[in-house]
Amino acid sequence: GFLVSYPFSKTIYNILAAPLIAVLPKGSHLIYTSLPEVFLTYVQLSLISGFVLALPVVLYQFWAFLAPGLYEHERKAFFPLIFASIFLFIGGMLFAYFVVFPNAFRFFTSFSGSDITAMPKVDSYLSLIVKFSLAFGLAFQIPILIVVLVRVGILQVATLRRSRRYAFLVCAIASAVLSPPDVMSMVLLLIPMYMLFELGLFFAGRIRTRQPVAENVEEETPD
């Protein structure tokens, strides 16, 4: 994956830098302050892209290791969650790229003026966008987490419904920690996080929780 990605590393970086370049003041551009900085940045980006390309194989190996230890009904329940998790993770990253980053970068570059010029470093920008893309991707896993916890019996749907105000508080704290340090980005993450909590609650209310072990053994014991 790395070898395939490296020839396109500059193109990939330009795509990732597009939200920032679009809002940079006239005359501003990305810079690097050490000679190997750009090369090492392209290497890091190629490693990340290579892992993304290899992800189907990685997930298959994970599933091949896990599946033999599951019952048939558990495999049927777990397998769709993998695809849903991937879909939500990608959705979170795209939401950050198309919605959060343009607004956050516009806010940050608004402080540039005649005496202060915005010239972000190449490696710093890559670190920032990767960190927050992963944060948004993980934040969008909330429905999967709720469904799994309810499915295994750790949480109860009725308890979650009574705890909506606490869930909103947790989402607010998480969005403040995970989002770029401005109020707009926090709100842009808080709203979908709480909506995803409600979505997870909706689906969790329509699944059966795991039965006690004794019942499972009794059901699976042949007559």
Backbone as CSV, one residue per row, in Angstrom:
resi,resn,N_x,N_y,N_z,CA_x,CA_y,CA_z,C_x,C_y,C_z
1,GLY,0.811,-1.204,0.000,0.000,0.000,0.000,0.846,1.257,0.000
2,PHE,1.943,1.219,0.748,2.852,2.367,0.784,3.468,2.616,-0.593
3,LEU,3.922,1.539,-1.255,4.571,1.684,-2.560,3.602,2.218,-3.606
4,VAL,2.342,1.840,-3.495,1.339,2.344,-4.438,1.026,3.808,-4.149
5,SER,1.014,4.176,-2.878,0.589,5.525,-2.483,1.661,6.580,-2.698
6,TYR,2.940,6.218,-2.526,3.978,7.243,-2.519,4.050,8.065,-3.812
7,PRO,3.930,7.465,-5.008,3.965,8.299,-6.222,2.845,9.344,-6.283
8,PHE,1.766,9.122,-5.511,0.630,10.054,-5.521,0.585,10.885,-4.238
9,SER,1.663,10.859,-3.451,1.633,11.519,-2.151,1.423,13.029,-2.276
10,LYS,2.041,13.650,-3.265,1.866,15.088,-3.439,0.426,15.424,-3.814
11,THR,-0.162,14.628,-4.688,-1.562,14.849,-5.073,-2.486,14.667,-3.882
12,ILE,-2.226,13.635,-3.092,-3.051,13.393,-1.906,-2.926,14.556,-0.928
13,TYR,-1.694,15.047,-0.747,-1.506,16.168,0.179,-2.236,17.415,-0.323
14,ASN,-2.195,17.665,-1.636,-2.902,18.823,-2.184,-4.406,18.720,-1.945
15,ILE,-4.929,17.500,-2.027,-6.361,17.312,-1.756,-6.659,17.611,-0.291
16,LEU,-5.804,17.120,0.605,-6.014,17.363,2.030,-5.827,18.838,2.389
17,ALA,-4.948,19.518,1.668,-4.668,20.925,1.971,-5.679,21.872,1.340
18,ALA,-6.536,21.369,0.470,-7.477,22.232,-0.252,-8.350,23.081,0.672
19,PRO,-8.925,22.529,1.777,-9.754,23.381,2.649,-8.987,24.564,3.235
20,LEU,-7.697,24.382,3.509,-6.905,25.478,4.065,-6.495,26.465,2.982
21,ILE,-6.042,25.955,1.852,-5.584,26.837,0.770,-6.714,27.733,0.288
22,ALA,-7.935,27.207,0.318,-9.081,27.976,-0.171,-9.368,29.208,0.672
23,VAL,-8.948,29.204,1.949,-9.269,30.336,2.829,-8.025,31.120,3.236
24,LEU,-6.848,30.723,2.771,-5.643,31.486,3.108,-5.696,32.880,2.487
25,PRO,-5.223,33.886,3.197,-5.185,35.240,2.622,-4.289,35.279,1.383
26,LYS,-4.529,36.244,0.550,-3.739,36.387,-0.676,-2.269,36.576,-0.326
27,GLY,-1.422,35.798,-0.987,0.005,35.866,-0.742,0.502,34.875,0.289
28,SER,-0.415,34.215,1.009,-0.022,33.217,1.997,0.019,31.831,1.348
29,HIS,0.849,30.961,1.886,0.964,29.604,1.371,1.613,28.736,2.436
30,LEU,1.540,27.436,2.233,2.183,26.502,3.151,3.703,26.585,3.007
31,ILE,4.408,26.406,4.116,5.863,26.502,4.097,6.465,25.298,4.811
32,TYR,7.774,25.100,4.628,8.518,24.144,5.443,9.818,24.797,5.875
33,THR,10.255,24.461,7.104,11.385,25.160,7.716,12.616,24.280,7.879
34,SER,12.520,23.012,7.502,13.698,22.141,7.515,13.726,21.369,6.200
35,LEU,14.911,21.056,5.710,15.048,20.455,4.384,14.302,19.135,4.216
36,PRO,14.370,18.199,5.182,13.669,16.924,4.953,12.195,16.951,5.322
37,GLU,11.660,18.094,5.720,10.294,18.148,6.248,9.259,17.681,5.235
38,VAL,9.338,18.174,4.006,8.348,17.804,2.993,8.464,16.321,2.653
39,PHE,9.707,15.846,2.488,9.907,14.425,2.170,9.323,13.538,3.264
40,LEU,9.632,13.857,4.527,9.115,13.046,5.629,7.598,13.144,5.737
41,THR,7.059,14.302,5.410,5.607,14.457,5.412,4.972,13.570,4.352
42,TYR,5.551,13.522,3.164,5.038,12.653,2.110,5.154,11.181,2.500
43,VAL,6.241,10.827,3.194,6.406,9.442,3.656,5.318,9.086,4.664
44,GLN,5.059,9.971,5.629,4.006,9.729,6.615,2.646,9.606,5.947
45,LEU,2.381,10.500,5.009,1.108,10.461,4.311,0.966,9.173,3.494
46,SER,2.054,8.713,2.893,2.024,7.472,2.122,1.780,6.272,3.025
47,LEU,2.343,6.290,4.232,2.096,5.213,5.188,0.629,5.167,5.592
48,ILE,0.053,6.347,5.832,-1.364,6.405,6.189,-2.232,5.925,5.023
49,SER,-1.938,6.410,3.832,-2.698,5.996,2.651,-2.511,4.506,2.380
50,GLY,-1.292,4.005,2.595,-1.044,2.587,2.404,-1.850,1.731,3.355
51,PHE,-1.976,2.193,4.605,-2.799,1.452,5.559,-4.262,1.445,5.129
52,VAL,-4.741,2.578,4.620,-6.128,2.641,4.140,-6.336,1.660,2.989
53,LEU,-5.371,1.580,2.070,-5.474,0.643,0.961,-5.451,-0.807,1.452
54,ALA,-4.668,-1.061,2.489,-4.566,-2.427,3.022,-5.671,-2.765,4.002
55,LEU,-6.529,-1.800,4.313,-7.548,-2.003,5.337,-8.469,-3.184,5.049
56,PRO,-8.921,-3.415,3.811,-9.759,-4.597,3.571,-9.086,-5.902,3.989
57,VAL,-7.792,-6.031,3.732,-7.063,-7.234,4.138,-6.947,-7.295,5.657
58,VAL,-6.670,-6.154,6.287,-6.560,-6.106,7.747,-7.879,-6.505,8.394
59,LEU,-8.984,-5.970,7.882,-10.296,-6.305,8.442,-10.645,-7.774,8.212
60,TYR,-10.258,-8.307,7.060,-10.512,-9.724,6.797,-9.750,-10.603,7.785
61,GLN,-8.484,-10.250,8.054,-7.701,-11.019,9.015,-8.310,-10.928,10.412
62,PHE,-8.798,-9.742,10.764,-9.458,-9.562,12.062,-10.699,-10.434,12.153
63,TRP,-11.493,-10.434,11.076,-12.717,-11.240,11.058,-12.385,-12.734,11.059
64,ALA,-11.362,-13.138,10.315,-10.979,-14.551,10.262,-10.491,-15.043,11.621
65,PHE,-9.874,-14.160,12.409,-9.427,-14.526,13.753,-10.599,-14.603,14.725
66,LEU,-11.575,-13.706,14.564,-12.659,-13.583,15.535,-13.806,-14.552,15.259
67,ALA,-14.117,-14.781,13.984,-15.314,-15.539,13.603,-15.374,-16.944,14.189
68,PRO,-14.285,-17.723,14.217,-14.402,-19.092,14.746,-14.837,-19.159,16.208
69,GLY,-14.652,-18.109,16.971,-15.048,-18.104,18.373,-16.463,-17.617,18.624
70,LEU,-17.211,-17.344,17.571,-18.568,-16.821,17.711,-19.597,-17.865,17.312
71,TYR,-20.775,-17.788,17.935,-21.898,-18.603,17.496,-22.428,-18.047,16.178
72,GLU,-23.264,-18.846,15.526,-23.792,-18.438,14.224,-24.596,-17.153,14.336
73,HIS,-25.455,-17.051,15.367,-26.268,-15.842,15.505,-25.408,-14.633,15.860
74,GLU,-24.284,-14.869,16.564,-23.381,-13.763,16.885,-22.636,-13.292,15.640
75,ARG,-22.269,-14.221,14.755,-21.613,-13.829,13.504,-22.559,-13.004,12.641
76,LYS,-23.823,-13.418,12.603,-24.797,-12.679,11.804,-25.019,-11.277,12.366
77,ALA,-24.919,-11.131,13.679,-25.123,-9.815,14.291,-23.874,-8.950,14.193
78,PHE,-22.699,-9.574,14.281,-21.449,-8.824,14.328,-20.996,-8.357,12.955
79,PHE,-21.197,-9.198,11.931,-20.680,-8.898,10.601,-21.238,-7.588,10.042
80,PRO,-22.551,-7.328,10.125,-23.039,-6.033,9.615,-22.489,-4.841,10.378
81,LEU,-22.150,-5.041,11.662,-21.615,-3.929,12.439,-20.265,-3.461,11.915
82,ILE,-19.487,-4.389,11.337,-18.194,-4.000,10.779,-18.390,-3.026,9.628
83,PHE,-19.309,-3.364,8.715,-19.560,-2.476,7.574,-20.164,-1.158,8.028
84,ALA,-21.076,-1.207,8.998,-21.663,0.027,9.512,-20.601,0.899,10.170
85,SER,-19.665,0.273,10.885,-18.595,1.025,11.537,-17.702,1.712,10.507
86,ILE,-17.345,0.987,9.434,-16.521,1.579,8.378,-17.252,2.739,7.723
87,PHE,-18.532,2.537,7.432,-19.339,3.586,6.793,-19.405,4.838,7.661
88,LEU,-19.626,4.660,8.966,-19.708,5.805,9.868,-18.356,6.475,10.041
89,PHE,-17.287,5.681,10.077,-15.944,6.263,10.219,-15.615,7.143,9.017
90,ILE,-15.872,6.632,7.824,-15.624,7.429,6.613,-16.534,8.648,6.592
91,GLY,-17.791,8.467,7.016,-18.717,9.590,7.065,-18.242,10.679,8.004
92,GLY,-17.666,10.289,9.152,-17.144,11.277,10.085,-15.976,12.054,9.508
93,MET,-15.087,11.359,8.806,-13.944,12.031,8.192,-14.391,12.976,7.074
94,LEU,-15.355,12.548,6.267,-15.860,13.420,5.197,-16.584,14.629,5.769
95,PHE,-17.315,14.425,6.870,-17.996,15.541,7.521,-16.979,16.568,8.008
96,ALA,-15.887,16.076,8.583,-14.834,16.991,9.043,-14.208,17.738,7.869
97,TYR,-13.946,17.018,6.771,-13.261,17.620,5.619,-14.122,18.677,4.931
98,PHE,-15.401,18.376,4.721,-16.246,19.266,3.924,-16.995,20.318,4.747
99,VAL,-17.193,20.062,6.040,-18.013,20.983,6.842,-17.185,21.689,7.912
100,VAL,-16.462,20.901,8.715,-15.788,21.488,9.872,-14.526,22.245,9.480
101,PHE,-13.655,21.620,8.705,-12.370,22.239,8.382,-12.508,23.577,7.655
102,PRO,-13.344,23.701,6.622,-13.452,25.010,5.964,-13.857,26.130,6.921
103,ASN,-14.828,25.845,7.804,-15.269,26.866,8.750,-14.215,27.147,9.817
104,ALA,-13.564,26.093,10.321,-12.537,26.294,11.346,-11.342,27.053,10.777
105,PHE,-10.896,26.680,9.579,-9.734,27.354,8.981,-10.062,28.798,8.611
106,ARG,-11.279,29.035,8.199,-11.689,30.419,7.890,-11.622,31.276,9.158
107,PHE,-12.023,30.683,10.279,-11.963,31.407,11.551,-10.512,31.680,11.949
108,PHE,-9.637,30.679,11.833,-8.248,30.840,12.241,-7.506,31.851,11.369
109,THR,-7.742,31.807,10.057,-7.037,32.716,9.151,-7.607,34.130,9.191
110,SER,-8.738,34.327,9.849,-9.312,35.669,9.934,-8.452,36.598,10.788
111,PHE,-7.535,36.040,11.578,-6.659,36.869,12.405,-5.468,37.395,11.621
112,SER,-5.301,36.940,10.393,-4.198,37.418,9.571,-4.461,38.844,9.119
113,GLY,-3.425,39.664,9.136,-3.575,41.054,8.725,-2.271,41.587,8.170
114,SER,-2.145,42.899,8.167,-0.945,43.521,7.600,0.307,43.222,8.417
115,ASP,0.129,43.027,9.731,1.274,42.778,10.598,1.441,41.306,10.960
116,ILE,0.437,40.469,10.685,0.486,39.040,10.972,0.060,38.285,9.716
117,THR,0.904,37.384,9.228,0.614,36.636,8.009,0.524,35.154,8.321
118,ALA,-0.528,34.515,7.834,-0.721,33.074,8.039,0.119,32.295,7.032
119,MET,1.093,31.530,7.537,1.916,30.649,6.701,2.109,29.331,7.440
120,PRO,1.128,28.447,7.401,1.205,27.182,8.153,2.326,26.284,7.631
121,LYS,2.892,25.489,8.536,3.922,24.533,8.167,3.283,23.274,7.588
122,VAL,3.996,22.646,6.666,3.475,21.472,5.972,3.226,20.325,6.939
123,ASP,4.221,19.988,7.774,4.052,18.843,8.662,3.043,19.120,9.771
124,SER,2.981,20.354,10.243,2.013,20.715,11.283,0.589,20.585,10.759
125,TYR,0.380,20.998,9.519,-0.960,20.911,8.949,-1.376,19.455,8.773
126,LEU,-0.459,18.607,8.291,-0.793,17.190,8.126,-1.135,16.569,9.473
127,SER,-0.359,16.871,10.501,-0.636,16.337,11.835,-2.005,16.785,12.327
128,LEU,-2.330,18.069,12.086,-3.616,18.605,12.537,-4.787,17.924,11.842
129,ILE,-4.717,17.828,10.519,-5.866,17.317,9.779,-6.038,15.815,9.990
130,VAL,-4.932,15.078,10.161,-5.037,13.639,10.429,-5.627,13.401,11.808
131,LYS,-5.147,14.152,12.803,-5.628,13.974,14.173,-7.119,14.250,14.280
132,PHE,-7.565,15.344,13.699,-8.968,15.682,13.831,-9.856,14.851,12.906
133,SER,-9.338,14.375,11.786,-10.111,13.461,10.944,-10.364,12.158,11.687
134,LEU,-9.334,11.634,12.349,-9.502,10.422,13.146,-10.462,10.661,14.306
135,ALA,-10.372,11.837,14.922,-11.256,12.150,16.043,-12.714,12.161,15.601
136,PHE,-12.990,12.779,14.452,-14.365,12.815,13.964,-14.817,11.427,13.525
137,GLY,-13.919,10.658,12.912,-14.282,9.299,12.526,-14.639,8.449,13.732
138,LEU,-13.866,8.581,14.816,-14.155,7.824,16.032,-15.436,8.324,16.704
139,ALA,-15.661,9.630,16.669,-16.875,10.179,17.276,-18.131,9.645,16.594
140,PHE,-18.031,9.356,15.315,-19.181,8.848,14.574,-19.428,7.361,14.837
141,GLN,-18.630,6.745,15.724,-18.849,5.344,16.096,-19.853,5.215,17.241
142,ILE,-20.418,6.312,17.700,-21.324,6.279,18.849,-22.487,5.300,18.654
143,PRO,-23.196,5.303,17.510,-24.303,4.338,17.361,-23.845,2.890,17.483
144,ILE,-22.684,2.562,16.911,-22.184,1.196,16.992,-21.889,0.837,18.445
145,LEU,-21.262,1.757,19.176,-20.929,1.509,20.575,-22.190,1.265,21.400
146,ILE,-23.209,2.073,21.189,-24.450,1.917,21.951,-25.116,0.586,21.630
147,VAL,-25.189,0.249,20.360,-25.828,-1.009,19.957,-25.096,-2.203,20.553
148,VAL,-23.775,-2.188,20.525,-22.994,-3.308,21.064,-23.189,-3.423,22.573
149,LEU,-23.117,-2.293,23.289,-23.262,-2.337,24.746,-24.658,-2.798,25.160
150,VAL,-25.669,-2.374,24.415,-27.026,-2.840,24.716,-27.177,-4.310,24.343
151,ARG,-26.575,-4.706,23.229,-26.677,-6.089,22.760,-26.082,-7.068,23.757
152,VAL,-24.967,-6.725,24.370,-24.325,-7.639,25.326,-24.874,-7.465,26.741
153,GLY,-25.787,-6.512,26.936,-26.447,-6.369,28.222,-25.760,-5.463,29.221
154,ILE,-24.702,-4.742,28.801,-24.017,-3.831,29.723,-24.868,-2.597,30.002
155,LEU,-25.557,-2.088,28.993,-26.443,-0.935,29.137,-27.862,-1.330,28.814
156,GLN,-28.800,-0.571,29.371,-30.221,-0.782,29.105,-30.776,0.429,28.368
157,VAL,-31.646,0.183,27.399,-32.214,1.268,26.604,-32.981,2.239,27.495
158,ALA,-33.742,1.717,28.446,-34.517,2.588,29.330,-33.612,3.517,30.131
159,THR,-32.474,2.995,30.582,-31.521,3.822,31.331,-30.950,4.921,30.454
160,LEU,-30.610,4.591,29.209,-30.076,5.583,28.288,-31.107,6.665,27.985
161,ARG,-32.346,6.285,27.862,-33.388,7.274,27.582,-33.569,8.235,28.741
162,ARG,-33.411,7.725,29.959,-33.538,8.602,31.123,-32.310,9.482,31.308
163,SER,-31.223,9.139,30.636,-29.948,9.848,30.847,-29.579,10.742,29.677
164,ARG,-30.570,11.201,28.937,-30.275,12.022,27.753,-29.502,13.289,28.108
165,ARG,-29.855,13.941,29.211,-29.177,15.195,29.565,-27.711,14.936,29.885
166,TYR,-27.416,13.792,30.512,-26.019,13.453,30.789,-25.283,13.084,29.508
167,ALA,-25.996,12.422,28.601,-25.396,12.084,27.306,-25.045,13.350,26.535
168,PHE,-25.926,14.343,26.603,-25.651,15.616,25.931,-24.427,16.287,26.541
169,LEU,-24.293,16.213,27.872,-23.136,16.805,28.548,-21.849,16.092,28.137
170,VAL,-21.888,14.765,28.060,-20.716,13.999,27.644,-20.340,14.341,26.209
171,CYS,-21.348,14.459,25.336,-21.084,14.842,23.944,-20.463,16.231,23.864
172,ALA,-20.933,17.150,24.707,-20.387,18.509,24.707,-18.923,18.507,25.139
173,ILE,-18.613,17.733,26.181,-17.222,17.663,26.654,-16.339,17.006,25.594
174,ALA,-16.836,15.908,24.998,-16.055,15.209,23.972,-15.816,16.094,22.759
175,SER,-16.842,16.840,22.342,-16.676,17.714,21.182,-15.702,18.843,21.471
176,ALA,-15.671,19.328,22.716,-14.710,20.374,23.084,-13.279,19.843,23.042
177,VAL,-13.100,18.556,23.409,-11.765,17.960,23.423,-11.314,17.561,22.018
178,LEU,-12.229,17.007,21.218,-11.863,16.438,19.925,-11.808,17.452,18.791
179,SER,-12.595,18.508,18.881,-12.691,19.446,17.770,-11.561,20.467,17.829
180,PRO,-11.300,21.166,16.707,-10.355,22.291,16.744,-10.782,23.314,17.792
181,PRO,-9.848,24.082,18.338,-10.147,24.952,19.482,-10.916,26.223,19.119
182,ASP,-12.133,26.065,18.608,-13.008,27.221,18.417,-14.439,26.756,18.625
183,VAL,-15.310,27.698,18.990,-16.677,27.364,19.377,-17.455,26.772,18.203
184,MET,-17.262,27.309,16.995,-18.011,26.830,15.840,-17.728,25.363,15.560
185,SER,-16.458,24.971,15.614,-16.100,23.566,15.382,-16.695,22.671,16.462
186,MET,-16.712,23.160,17.693,-17.295,22.386,18.783,-18.775,22.134,18.528
187,VAL,-19.493,23.173,18.116,-20.924,23.024,17.851,-21.159,22.110,16.662
188,LEU,-20.303,22.223,15.633,-20.448,21.390,14.446,-20.193,19.918,14.741
189,LEU,-19.446,19.622,15.790,-19.264,18.231,16.199,-20.311,17.811,17.221
190,LEU,-20.695,18.712,18.103,-21.664,18.390,19.153,-23.003,17.959,18.559
191,ILE,-23.495,18.695,17.573,-24.810,18.392,17.005,-24.860,16.996,16.394
192,PRO,-23.932,16.628,15.486,-24.007,15.258,14.939,-23.725,14.185,15.982
193,MET,-22.871,14.472,16.978,-22.609,13.472,18.016,-23.875,13.138,18.784
194,TYR,-24.631,14.157,19.170,-25.858,13.875,19.918,-26.910,13.226,19.014
195,MET,-26.967,13.642,17.760,-27.891,12.994,16.831,-27.521,11.528,16.626
196,LEU,-26.223,11.227,16.591,-25.784,9.840,16.469,-26.109,9.056,17.736
197,PHE,-26.062,9.704,18.886,-26.487,9.051,20.126,-27.950,8.648,20.032
198,GLU,-28.786,9.563,19.560,-30.209,9.255,19.402,-30.423,8.161,18.354
199,LEU,-29.609,8.180,17.300,-29.709,7.133,16.276,-29.342,5.777,16.864
200,GLY,-28.258,5.728,17.640,-27.890,4.479,18.293,-28.950,4.008,19.260
201,LEU,-29.576,4.941,19.964,-30.658,4.601,20.888,-31.856,4.037,20.131
202,PHE,-32.133,4.593,18.965,-33.254,4.123,18.135,-33.049,2.674,17.711
203,PHE,-31.852,2.361,17.209,-31.577,0.993,16.755,-31.428,0.034,17.934
204,ALA,-30.858,0.521,19.049,-30.694,-0.347,20.210,-32.044,-0.769,20.779
205,GLY,-33.050,0.087,20.650,-34.373,-0.257,21.133,-35.079,-1.301,20.306
206,ARG,-34.510,-1.666,19.169,-35.121,-2.643,18.273,-34.336,-3.935,18.163
207,ILE,-33.411,-4.158,19.097,-32.676,-5.412,19.110,-32.914,-6.118,20.429
208,ARG,-32.702,-7.411,20.437,-32.840,-8.202,21.651,-31.514,-8.230,22.382
209,THR,-31.557,-8.049,23.685,-30.337,-8.157,24.481,-29.949,-9.616,24.628
210,ARG,-28.687,-9.835,24.960,-28.190,-11.209,25.102,-28.895,-11.892,26.257
211,GLN,-29.315,-13.131,26.038,-29.970,-13.896,27.072,-28.943,-14.413,28.069
212,PRO,-29.371,-14.786,29.272,-28.425,-15.336,30.241,-27.728,-16.560,29.682
213,VAL,-26.525,-16.831,30.213,-25.722,-17.930,29.691,-26.430,-19.257,29.844
214,ALA,-27.122,-19.467,30.988,-27.806,-20.738,31.229,-28.851,-21.002,30.174
215,GLU,-29.599,-19.953,29.792,-30.613,-20.101,28.775,-29.989,-20.440,27.442
216,ASN,-28.865,-19.804,27.126,-28.182,-20.087,25.871,-27.729,-21.542,25.812
217,VAL,-27.181,-22.020,26.930,-26.711,-23.405,26.969,-27.875,-24.355,26.816
218,GLU,-29.011,-24.035,27.490,-30.187,-24.896,27.416,-30.738,-24.947,26.002
219,GLU,-30.744,-23.776,25.314,-31.266,-23.713,23.961,-30.391,-24.488,22.995
220,GLU,-29.057,-24.475,23.217,-28.146,-25.078,22.252,-27.861,-26.536,22.583
221,THR,-28.373,-27.060,23.721,-28.170,-28.469,24.046,-29.119,-29.303,23.222
222,PRO,-28.632,-30.271,22.451,-29.513,-31.089,21.628,-30.426,-31.957,22.475
223,ASP,-31.623,-32.229,21.955,-32.589,-33.073,22.663,-32.103,-34.532,22.737
